[in-house]
Amino acid sequence: MRAIASIAPRLGIPGDEVSGILETLAVCLECVGIERQGVPSRIDIIVASLNQTIHEVSLWACQQLNDELRALGQIVSESAALTSSIAAVIIPNVLELTSDIFNFLQRWIHNRRPIMELAMRPEWLLDGWEQICLLWRTAGDHASHAVVIAEMAHLLPVIPREVFDWIEPGIEREKLISRHRVVPLNTDWRTGAQVFELVARNEHLRSLGLSFGT
């Protein structure tokens, strides 16, 4: 409260308004966190899981004698690697906002919309990847990985052209016209599991949630 009382006059707004802004920012930054917060955020955990999956799927794909399985593994690992590369650019941009709280609050008061859009980018980019990574993790052996890789390829999120505006030219932009969703789940790749079994499995994956990073 002392900090709020001291900063409010400098911002030119009442203390209770500063409190309200801070509460809104806490919600806005809940997933990505703030600079130097000391504990991993939800986004940090998903990115770590994504990078682990990239490594494991890439290695698995290289070991496949079946061309179809190898291609699926490469599609998943390449798409994940592109997503990770983009995340490595946009997450620091969000965290940098919080390095100077007073300046951050001034910018928020002046025009909050671009800040909200910037803060939402990491979560939007990584949406869907947690389930994909969990699918890989919960497939315990080679046979299970051979089955689940097709579903992972089917679930790959689309990266639209808006991402071009977020990144520097250093990342190969044309590769962002991804190969996502080009591999459908057809009968040759199905496990034979009944629909209710898959629903139960997916519900179990959702229940794991952040435990993936523990």
GULUM-34649 format. One line per 10 residues: number of its first residue (from 0); their letters; for each residue x, y, z of N, C-alpha, C. Coordinates in pm, whole numbers, plus 32768, in hexadecimal, padded with zeros to 4 digits. Each point is the difference from the previous one (the first is absolute). Layout:
<sites>
NUM) a) X/Y/Z/X/Y/Z/X/Y/Z ~ ...;
</sites>
This chain:
<sites>
0) mraiasiapr) 8053/7F87/8000/7FAD/8079/8000/8057/807E/8000 ~ 8073/7FFD/8047/8058/8074/8000/8034/801D/7F74 ~ 8022/7F94/7FB9/8034/8011/7F78/7F97/803F/7FA6 ~ 7F84/7FD1/800F/7F93/8038/7FB0/7FE9/8091/8023 ~ 8003/801E/8083/7FE9/808A/802C/806D/805D/7FCC ~ 807B/7FCD/7FF4/806E/8055/7FD2/8000/8012/7F68 ~ 7FD2/7F9A/7FB9/8006/8005/7F6E/7F86/8044/7FC2 ~ 7F90/7FFF/8047/7F84/8039/7FC9/800E/8094/7FDB ~ 803A/8054/8058/800D/808E/7FDA/8058/8014/7F85 ~ 8067/7FAE/7FF0/805A/800C/7F8C/7FB6/7FDA/7F7F;
10) lgipgdevsg) 7FA0/7FA3/800D/7FB1/7FD8/7F8C/7F8B/805D/7FE7 ~ 7FDE/8050/8067/7F93/805F/7FF2/7F77/7FC2/800B ~ 7FF6/7F8E/8046/7F7F/7FBD/8012/7FF3/7FD6/8092 ~ 7F84/7FE8/8030/7FEC/7FD6/808B/803E/7F76/801B ~ 801E/7FE9/8080/803C/7F82/8028/7FA9/7F87/7FE2 ~ 7F7C/800E/8013/7FA8/7F8E/7FE5/7FFD/7FDE/7F6C ~ 8016/8063/7FAA/8006/7FE6/7F70/8081/7FB5/7FDD ~ 806D/8024/8044/807E/7FB6/7FED/7FEE/7F6E/8029 ~ 7FBC/7FE9/8070/7FE5/7F78/802F/7FB1/7FB2/7F99 ~ 7F9C/8040/7FC6/7FAF/7FBE/7F9A/8051/7FDC/7F85;
20) iletlavcle) 8059/805C/7FD7/8056/7FE5/7F8C/805B/7F89/801C ~ 803B/7FFC/8076/805B/7F93/8024/7FB7/7F7A/8001 ~ 7F84/7FFF/802F/7FB1/7F85/7FFE/7FE5/7FD3/7F70 ~ 7FE0/805F/7FA9/7FE9/7FDE/7F73/807F/7FCA/7FC0 ~ 8071/803F/801F/8080/7FD3/7FC8/8025/7F75/8032 ~ 7FDE/7FE3/807D/801D/7F7B/8037/7FB8/7F94/7FB1 ~ 7F84/801D/7FD8/7FB4/7FA1/7FB0/803B/7FF8/7F73 ~ 8021/8073/7FC8/8033/8008/7F78/8085/7FB5/7FF1 ~ 8053/8005/806A/8086/7FC4/7FFB/8009/7F7C/804A ~ 7F8D/7FCB/8027/7FFF/7F87/8053/804D/7F8D/7FC1;
30) cvgierqgvp) 7FED/7FEA/7F7F/803F/7F8D/7FBE/8093/8017/7FE1 ~ 8022/8078/7FD2/8089/8019/7FD6/805A/802C/8073 ~ 7FC6/803A/8068/804E/802B/8074/8040/8087/7FEA ~ 805C/8023/805B/8047/807F/7FF7/8096/7FE5/8008 ~ 804D/8064/7FDB/8092/7FF1/8001/8032/7FEC/808F ~ 805E/7FA3/800E/8041/7FE2/8081/7F9D/7FD4/806B ~ 7F9A/7FB5/7FDC/7FA0/7FD5/8065/8032/7F89/8051 ~ 8064/7FB9/7FCF/8041/7F99/8052/7FC7/7F76/7FF6 ~ 7F86/7FF2/7FD1/7FC4/7F7C/7FF0/7FCC/7FF6/7F71 ~ 8001/7F88/7FC6/7FD2/7FF3/7F75/7F6B/801D/7FF2;
40) sridiivasl) 7FDE/8047/7F97/7F74/801C/7FE3/7FC5/7F8A/7FB4 ~ 7F7F/8006/7FE9/7FBE/7F97/7FB0/803D/7FFA/7F74 ~ 801B/8074/7FC6/803C/8003/7F7A/808C/7FC3/8003 ~ 804E/801D/8069/8086/7FC4/800D/7FF8/7F68/8000 ~ 7F9E/7FCA/8047/7FF0/7F6F/800B/7FDA/7FC4/7F79 ~ 7FA5/8042/7FB9/7FD7/7FCE/7F7D/8075/8004/7F9D ~ 804D/806C/8002/8073/800A/7FA7/8068/7F95/801F ~ 8019/7FE7/8080/805E/7F96/8026/7FCF/7F79/7FCF ~ 7F7F/7FE8/800F/7FC4/7F83/7FD0/800A/7FF5/7F68 ~ 7FE9/806F/7FBD/8009/8003/7F6E/808E/7FDF/7FD1;
50) nqtihevslw) 8063/803B/8041/808A/7FE7/7FD8/802A/7F70/801C ~ 7FCF/7FC9/806D/801C/7F73/801E/7FC1/7FA7/7F96 ~ 7F86/8021/7FD8/7FBB/7FB1/7F9A/8048/800A/7F79 ~ 8031/8078/7FDF/804C/8010/7F84/8076/7FA0/7FFD ~ 804A/7FFE/806E/8077/7FAA/8007/7FDB/7F6D/7FF3 ~ 7F9B/7FD6/804B/7FDC/7F72/8002/7FC2/7FD2/7F7D ~ 7FA8/8052/7FC6/7FBE/7FDA/7F83/8066/7FFF/7F8D ~ 805A/8061/8000/8068/8004/7F97/8055/7F83/8005 ~ 8029/7FD8/8076/8051/7F88/8011/7FB2/7F84/7FD6 ~ 7F83/7FFA/8029/7FAA/7F8E/7FDE/7FEE/7FF6/7F68;
60) acqqlndelr) 7FE8/8072/7FBF/7FE9/8001/7F70/807B/7FCD/7FB4 ~ 8077/8027/802E/807C/7FD5/7FBF/8013/7F68/8007 ~ 7FC3/7FC2/8063/8011/7F70/8014/7F99/7FAC/7FB7 ~ 7FA1/8042/7FBD/7F94/7FB6/7FC0/8029/7FCC/7F76 ~ 7FE5/7F81/7FE7/8017/7FC5/7F7D/7F88/8015/7FA5 ~ 7F8C/8013/803D/7F85/8019/7FB4/7FFD/8092/7FD1 ~ 7FF9/8015/7F7D/8005/8087/7FC9/7F8D/8057/8032 ~ 7F8B/7FC4/800E/7F8A/804A/802B/8011/8032/808F ~ 802E/7FA9/8058/8015/8028/808B/806E/8068/800B ~ 806A/7FEE/7FB3/806E/8061/8003/7FD0/808A/7FD2;
70) algqivsesa) 7FAF/8002/7F97/7FCB/807F/7FCD/7FA6/8043/8066 ~ 7FAB/7FB2/8043/7FA9/8037/8067/8051/803D/8071 ~ 8066/7FB7/802C/8055/8033/806B/8045/8081/7FD9 ~ 802D/8008/7F83/8042/807A/7FD1/7FA0/8074/7FF9 ~ 7F85/7FE7/7FD5/7F9B/806A/7FFA/7FE7/8039/808C ~ 7FEF/7FA6/8060/7FE4/802D/8089/8078/804C/8039 ~ 8078/7FC8/7FF2/8076/803F/803C/8020/8086/7FBD ~ 7FF0/8009/7F7C/801B/807D/7FBB/7F9B/806C/8025 ~ 7F82/7FDA/800A/7F98/8060/8027/8017/8031/808F ~ 8024/7FA2/8057/801D/8025/808A/8079/805A/8009;
80) altssiaavi) 8066/7FE4/7FAF/807A/8052/8002/7FE4/808E/7FD1 ~ 7FAC/800E/7F99/7FDA/8085/7FD1/7FB6/804D/806D ~ 7FA3/7FBC/8041/7FB4/803F/806C/805C/802B/8071 ~ 805E/7FA9/8024/805F/8020/806A/8055/8079/7FDA ~ 8028/8008/7F81/8052/8070/7FD2/7FB3/8084/800B ~ 7F81/7FFC/7FDC/7FAE/8079/800A/7FEB/8026/8092 ~ 7FE5/7F9C/8053/7FED/801A/8090/807C/8041/803D ~ 8076/7FD4/7FD3/807D/8037/8036/8010/8094/7FDF ~ 7FB9/802F/7F99/8004/808D/7FDA/7F97/8050/804C ~ 7F86/7FCC/8005/7F92/8054/8033/7FF6/7FFF/8099;
90) ipnvleltsd) 802A/7F96/8042/7FF6/7FFD/8093/8059/806A/8040 ~ 807F/800F/7FD9/8051/806C/8039/7FC6/808A/7FE8 ~ 7FBA/8012/7F90/7FC2/8081/7FE4/7F96/8023/8068 ~ 7FB7/7F99/802C/7F9A/8016/8068/8043/801A/8086 ~ 8063/7FAF/8022/8043/800F/8081/8047/8087/800C ~ 8031/8031/7F90/8046/8081/8002/7FA4/8071/802D ~ 7F7F/7FF2/7FE5/7FA0/8065/802A/8002/8014/8097 ~ 8018/7F94/8049/7FF5/8003/8092/8084/8024/8044 ~ 8068/801D/7FB3/8082/8020/803E/7FFD/8088/8045 ~ 7FA8/8057/7FD3/7FEF/8084/803E/7F6B/8013/801A;
100) ifnflqrwih) 7FD5/7FE3/807A/7F72/7FFF/8020/7FC0/808A/7FEE ~ 8048/8069/802A/7FC5/8086/7FF3/7FE6/8022/7F6E ~ 8062/7FE7/7FAB/7FEF/8019/7F71/7F92/7FA8/7FC6 ~ 7FFB/7F83/8030/7F99/7FA3/7FD4/7F75/8036/8021 ~ 7FEE/8031/8079/7F7F/8037/8029/7FDD/807D/7FAF ~ 8062/8053/7FE5/7FE7/8077/7FAE/7FCF/7FD9/7F74 ~ 8042/7F9E/7FC4/7FD8/7FD3/7F7B/7F75/7FC4/8003 ~ 7FE1/7FB5/806B/7F7C/7FC2/800E/7F93/806A/8009 ~ 8018/8067/804F/7F9F/806B/8011/7FEA/804A/7F7B ~ 806D/8013/7FB8/7FF8/804A/7F81/7FB7/7FB0/7F95;
110) nrrpimelam) 8023/7F7E/7FF2/7FC2/7FAC/7F98/8016/7F6E/8023 ~ 7F9E/7FC2/803B/8011/7F77/8030/7FF2/7F96/7F93 ~ 7FBD/8020/7F93/7FE0/7F9A/7F9C/807D/7FBA/7FC7 ~ 8066/804A/7FD2/8076/7FBA/7FCB/8047/7FAB/8068 ~ 7FFB/802A/807E/803F/7FB1/806A/7FB5/7F7D/8014 ~ 7F7C/8007/8001/7FB0/7F87/800F/8017/7FA0/7F8D ~ 8008/8037/7F87/8016/7FAB/7F8B/808A/7FBE/8006 ~ 8065/804B/8029/8087/7FCA/800D/8006/7F94/806B ~ 7FBE/8018/8071/8003/7FA1/806F/7FBA/7F7D/7FDE ~ 7F9E/8006/7FA5/7FB6/7F88/7FDC/8045/7FAB/7F96;
120) rpewlldgwe) 8065/8036/7FBE/803E/7FB8/7F91/803B/7F79/8028 ~ 804E/7FF5/806C/803A/7F7E/8021/7F96/7F94/8019 ~ 7F99/8023/804C/7F98/7F9E/801D/7FB6/7FD9/7F80 ~ 7FE7/8061/7FAA/7FBC/7FE4/7F82/8056/7FA7/7FA7 ~ 8081/801F/7FF6/805B/7FB1/7FAD/800A/7F70/802F ~ 8006/7FEC/8084/8018/7F7C/8039/7F80/7FB2/801D ~ 7F8F/803D/7FE1/7F81/7FBC/8019/7FFB/7F7D/7FB1 ~ 7FE2/7F94/8045/7FF7/7F7D/7FC1/807C/7FAA/800F ~ 8073/803F/8019/807B/7FB2/8007/800D/7FAF/8081 ~ 7FC3/802F/806A/8008/7FB3/807D/7FC5/7F74/7FEE;
130) qicllwrtag) 7F8B/7FF9/7FBF/7FC1/7F7D/7FEA/8055/7FAA/7FA4 ~ 8039/803D/7F98/8054/7FB4/7FA4/8078/7FC4/8049 ~ 803F/8050/8053/8074/7FCF/804C/7FD8/7F93/8063 ~ 7F8C/8011/803D/7FCF/7F9A/805E/7FDF/7F7D/7FB9 ~ 7FCE/800A/7F86/7FE7/7F87/7FB3/8080/7FB0/7FEE ~ 806C/8046/7FE0/8081/7FBD/7FED/8031/7FC4/8084 ~ 7FF5/804E/806B/8035/7FD3/8080/7FB6/7F85/8033 ~ 7F7D/7FFC/7FED/7FB1/7F92/8037/8002/7F83/7FA9 ~ 803C/800B/7F89/8013/7F88/7FAC/8083/7FC0/802C ~ 7FF8/7F92/8045/8074/7FCD/8048/8063/7FAD/7FB3;
140) dhashavvia) 7FDF/7FCF/7F89/805D/7FA9/7FB9/7FFE/801D/7F6B ~ 8054/7FBA/7FB5/800C/801B/7F71/7F7C/7FED/7FB7 ~ 7FB8/7F95/801F/7F81/7FE6/7FBB/7F9C/8070/801B ~ 7FFD/8030/807C/7FA4/806C/8022/8028/8082/7FBB ~ 8082/801B/7FF9/802E/8078/7FBB/7FDD/7FF9/7F6B ~ 800B/7F8B/7FC6/7FE1/7FEF/7F71/7F6E/801D/7FE4 ~ 7FA9/7FE7/8062/7F71/801B/7FF0/7FE2/8093/801B ~ 8039/8036/806D/7FDB/8085/802D/803B/806D/7FA7 ~ 806B/7FE3/7FB7/803F/8066/7FAE/7FA0/8034/7F94 ~ 7FA9/7FAA/7FCD/7F9F/802B/7F9C/7F9B/8061/803C;
150) emahllpvip) 7FD4/7FE4/8079/7FA1/805B/8042/8043/8085/8020 ~ 807E/7FFC/8028/804B/807B/801B/8008/8056/7F81 ~ 801E/7FC0/7F8F/8008/8049/7F82/7F7A/803E/7FDB ~ 7F95/7FB7/801D/7F7A/8031/7FE2/7FDA/8078/8057 ~ 8036/8005/807A/7FDC/8069/805E/8058/807D/7FF5 ~ 8066/7FFD/7FAC/805C/8071/7FF8/7FB5/8082/7FE7 ~ 8015/8065/8055/7FBB/8080/7FEB/8031/8046/7F82 ~ 7FA7/8049/7FC2/8023/8050/7F8B/8041/8082/802F ~ 806C/8027/7FBE/803F/8080/801D/7FDC/8060/7F8E ~ 7FA8/8061/8018/7FD5/8059/7F94/8067/806B/7FE0;
160) revfdwiepg) 7FE9/804A/7F96/805F/8062/7FCF/8012/8076/805F ~ 7FA5/8015/805D/8010/806E/805F/8083/7FF6/804E ~ 8033/7F87/800E/807C/7FEB/804A/8074/804A/7FBD ~ 7FF6/8016/7F7E/806A/8047/7FB8/801B/808A/803D ~ 7F97/803D/8035/800E/8086/8039/8043/7FFE/808A ~ 8010/7F8B/803B/8034/7FF5/8087/8096/7FEB/8006 ~ 803B/7FD2/7F92/8089/7FCF/8006/805B/804E/7FA3 ~ 8080/7FF4/801B/8066/803E/7FAB/8019/7FA6/7F87 ~ 8039/8038/7F98/801A/7FB0/7F87/805E/7F8A/8015 ~ 8045/7FF9/8073/805F/7F94/8019/7FC3/7F76/7FF9;
170) iereklisrh) 7F84/7FF3/802B/7FBD/7F7F/7FF6/7FCE/7FF0/7F71 ~ 8015/7F8B/7FC5/7FD7/7FE9/7F75/7F68/8005/7FF6 ~ 7FCD/806F/7FD2/7F71/8019/8007/7FAF/7FA1/7FA9 ~ 8036/7FDD/7F8C/7FB1/7FAA/7FA7/7FE7/7F78/803E ~ 8058/7FD5/8059/7FEB/7F80/8042/7F8A/8005/8060 ~ 7FD5/807A/8020/7F8C/800E/8058/7F7E/7FDF/7FB8 ~ 8006/7FF7/7F7A/7F8C/7FC9/7FBA/8009/7F6B/8016 ~ 7FCE/7FD9/8074/8026/7F7F/8037/7FBE/7F8B/7FBB ~ 8035/7F8D/8022/7FC9/7F84/7FCD/7F9A/7FC9/8064 ~ 7FCD/8057/8056/7F9D/7FD6/8063/7F82/7FCD/7FBC;
180) rvvplntdwr) 7FC7/7F9B/803A/7F7F/7FC9/7FD7/8002/7FC4/7F73 ~ 8074/7FEA/7FC7/8002/7FC5/7F7B/7FF5/7F68/8007 ~ 800C/7FCB/8078/7FF8/7F6F/800F/7F83/7FDD/804F ~ 7F96/7FD4/7FBD/7F85/7FDE/8048/800A/7F78/8043 ~ 7FAC/7FEC/8060/7FF6/7F7C/803E/7FAB/7FA8/7FA5 ~ 803E/7FA2/7FBA/7FAF/7FA6/7FAF/7FFF/7F75/803D ~ 7FBB/7FA7/7FC3/7FEA/7F7D/803D/8081/7FB0/800F ~ 8063/801A/7FAC/807D/7FB6/800A/804B/801E/8081 ~ 7FE4/8078/803A/804B/802A/8076/7FAF/7FF5/8081 ~ 7F86/7FD4/7FF7/7FAF/7FFC/8079/802A/7F8E/805C;
190) tgaqvfelva) 7FE7/8012/807E/8027/7F9C/8063/7F97/7F93/800E ~ 7F86/801C/7FD1/7F94/7FA2/8017/7FB6/801E/8080 ~ 802C/8066/804C/7FBE/8023/807D/7F76/803A/7FE3 ~ 7FA1/7FE3/8057/7F7A/8036/7FF4/8001/8094/8025 ~ 7F9A/804A/7FD0/7FFA/808F/8018/8003/8020/8096 ~ 7FB5/7FB5/804F/7FF9/8020/808F/8088/7FEB/8043 ~ 8051/7FA2/7FCB/8085/7FEA/8037/805A/8079/7FE4 ~ 7FF5/8038/7F87/804F/8074/7FDD/7FD6/8079/8052 ~ 7F7F/8011/8016/7FCE/806E/8052/8038/7FF4/808D ~ 7FFC/7F87/8038/8034/7FEB/8087/8094/801F/8005;
200) rnehlrslgl) 8049/7FD7/7F97/808F/801A/7FFB/801D/8095/7FFD ~ 7FB4/804B/7FAD/8015/808F/7FF5/7FDE/8049/8082 ~ 7F9A/7FD2/8044/7FDE/803C/8082/8071/7FE8/8063 ~ 803D/7F8B/7FFA/8071/7FE3/8058/8075/805C/7FE1 ~ 8019/801A/7F80/806C/805A/7FD9/7FE8/808C/8037 ~ 7F83/802E/7FF7/7FE1/8085/8034/8017/8007/8096 ~ 7FE3/7F92/8046/8010/7FFF/8091/8093/8007/8029 ~ 8059/7FD5/7FA6/808F/8007/8020/8030/8091/8005 ~ 7FCC/8051/7F9F/801B/808E/8000/8092/8024/8019 ~ 8016/8054/8063/8086/8033/801B/805B/7F97/803C;
210) sfgt) 7FCC/7F8E/8026/8056/7F99/803A/8066/7FCE/7F9B ~ 7FEC/8021/7F7F/805E/7FD8/7F9A/808B/8036/801D ~ 8004/8077/803A/8082/803D/8017/803F/7FDB/8084 ~ 7FBF/7FAE/8050/8035/7FDE/8083/804F/7F80/7FFC;
</sites>
